[in-house]
Structures are given as C-alpha cells and as structure tokens.
Amino acid sequence: MFDKNDFKVFEDMTLSGRLDLIKTNLDPKFEVFGSDLLKRLEDEYQQKFFMKIAKHQRRTKNPPPDTWLAINQDKKGYKKTPHLELGLWPDRYFITFSLLADIRDRQKYYPILEKYQGQIVKEGWGVSNDHTSSKLLPALDFEKIIAHYQKVKSSDLVIGFELLNTSKEVLSGNYDQLLQDKFLQLSKYLVDFNQEISTQN
C-alpha cells in the first residue's frame, strides 16, 4: 500500500496542486489503512475508536507541510483529546501519540506522564514539544519534554516513531506491517491515558 512514491505529493509547491495530490494519492490509502487500524484497535481493546483524515480546509495560501490520519476515542473531535496520528512529512512517515497545547483538563495529564515516563523512555520512543515540527528528540530527553509541557502552556507533548524515506524499509517497499505494528504499540498509551483520566473524574 504505502510506497516511496507517496512523498511525491510534496513536490508540488502550489496549494491546489498539493491538495489534489493528497486527495488522490494519499487519502484513499489513509482510508483503507485507517479502517483496518480501527478494526484492530476495537478487537484488541473492545472499546470504540474514531478516525479523522486531515482535509486542510483552513489553508488558503501555503500548501500543507504534512498530512495525516488521526484516531482517538471521542467522536466530537480529536485535537482536544489524547490521539494517535499516522502521516507524512516530506522526508518521513510519522506515528505519534499527542497531547496538544489546548487539550481538555491539561493539568490532569501531568501526573500520568510522570507515571509512564520510565516505560516510554525504556521503549525508546522519540519525543517532542511541538506537533508542527517533524523533529523527534531521543527518549532520554523525555524528562525535559514533560517539564517543558508543564511550564509552557503553548507547548505540546508528542511521543512517537518516524521512518525516513531513505530508510532501507522504505527503499525496499514493504513496510505496511511495520507501520501498523508501531501504531498498535503506541495505542496502549491512548487507552491507558484515557482510563487514567476516567478514574480521576
């Protein structure tokens, strides 16, 4: 399904051209791949999940620098809740679990992050305070990332995995299973964090 030609959508530097390529070349893959992820998640956890594919409708001038599908457990929308994303920057695929700056009940997540900090570091996920950047820092920086998230209200908290378009997996052209496995591995934090919040309420 996914292959190295996916990145060609970013070669079109016009807004309309890139949006058309995303709609034609990537969104159908997101629909199929995301639907399969939903089924696997619901089979695994016996809970309900919801998917949203980015449409970039607010863009009026510059083409989107990345594109994605998002999955969460709140049908009202994903941006104010913990959520997972699978998407592409011009040079990499990314799979992330995010708590954005304006998440509901933000402070309730601080002790949860500290509780799971050791596990996240041990598993070696990349980490970041900015969901609008493609750069993920090493897991060993996670303590600093948490501290920044607690102090700076405009910051995000992101953990995840990236697969560069120059990697041997992408060049060999057989990595759908890797992306699916990483997404499912990361999904436990979505479920666990939502469970932790529900027990606080």
ChimeraX attribute file (.defattr): number of C-alpha atoms within 10 A of each C-alpha:
attribute: neighborCount
match mode: 1-to-1
recipient: residues
	/A:1	12
	/A:2	17
	/A:3	15
	/A:4	16
	/A:5	11
	/A:6	18
	/A:7	19
	/A:8	13
	/A:9	20
	/A:10	22
	/A:11	11
	/A:12	14
	/A:13	13
	/A:14	14
	/A:15	15
	/A:16	15
	/A:17	15
	/A:18	20
	/A:19	21
	/A:20	14
	/A:21	17
	/A:22	24
	/A:23	16
	/A:24	12
	/A:25	16
	/A:26	20
	/A:27	19
	/A:28	13
	/A:29	16
	/A:30	25
	/A:31	15
	/A:32	11
	/A:33	18
	/A:34	23
	/A:35	14
	/A:36	13
	/A:37	20
	/A:38	17
	/A:39	13
	/A:40	14
	/A:41	20
	/A:42	13
	/A:43	11
	/A:44	11
	/A:45	12
	/A:46	10
	/A:47	10
	/A:48	14
	/A:49	17
	/A:50	17
	/A:51	23
	/A:52	17
	/A:53	18
	/A:54	16
	/A:55	15
	/A:56	13
	/A:57	7
	/A:58	7
	/A:59	12
	/A:60	9
	/A:61	9
	/A:62	11
	/A:63	17
	/A:64	18
	/A:65	14
	/A:66	21
	/A:67	23
	/A:68	21
	/A:69	20
	/A:70	22
	/A:71	25
	/A:72	25
	/A:73	19
	/A:74	16
	/A:75	12
	/A:76	10
	/A:77	15
	/A:78	21
	/A:79	17
	/A:80	17
	/A:81	21
	/A:82	23
	/A:83	26
	/A:84	27
	/A:85	23
	/A:86	25
	/A:87	19
	/A:88	24
	/A:89	19
	/A:90	17
	/A:91	16
	/A:92	18
	/A:93	23
	/A:94	23
	/A:95	26
	/A:96	27
	/A:97	26
	/A:98	27
	/A:99	26
	/A:100	24
	/A:101	19
	/A:102	14
	/A:103	16
	/A:104	14
	/A:105	10
	/A:106	16
	/A:107	11
	/A:108	13
	/A:109	19
	/A:110	13
	/A:111	12
	/A:112	14
	/A:113	17
	/A:114	14
	/A:115	11
	/A:116	13
	/A:117	16
	/A:118	14
	/A:119	11
	/A:120	20
	/A:121	18
	/A:122	10
	/A:123	10
	/A:124	15
	/A:125	21
	/A:126	22
	/A:127	29
	/A:128	28
	/A:129	26
	/A:130	19
	/A:131	20
	/A:132	10
	/A:133	11
	/A:134	18
	/A:135	13
	/A:136	21
	/A:137	17
	/A:138	14
	/A:139	21
	/A:140	17
	/A:141	14
	/A:142	26
	/A:143	16
	/A:144	13
	/A:145	21
	/A:146	22
	/A:147	12
	/A:148	17
	/A:149	24
	/A:150	17
	/A:151	9
	/A:152	11
	/A:153	12
	/A:154	13
	/A:155	20
	/A:156	22
	/A:157	23
	/A:158	26
	/A:159	27
	/A:160	24
	/A:161	19
	/A:162	22
	/A:163	18
	/A:164	17
	/A:165	20
	/A:166	11
	/A:167	11
	/A:168	12
	/A:169	16
	/A:170	19
	/A:171	13
	/A:172	10
	/A:173	14
	/A:174	13
	/A:175	17
	/A:176	14
	/A:177	9
	/A:178	12
	/A:179	19
	/A:180	18
	/A:181	13
	/A:182	17
	/A:183	22
	/A:184	17
	/A:185	11
	/A:186	20
	/A:187	21
	/A:188	15
	/A:189	20
	/A:190	19
	/A:191	18
	/A:192	13
	/A:193	16
	/A:194	17
	/A:195	11
	/A:196	14
	/A:197	13
	/A:198	9
	/A:199	7
	/A:200	7
	/A:201	6
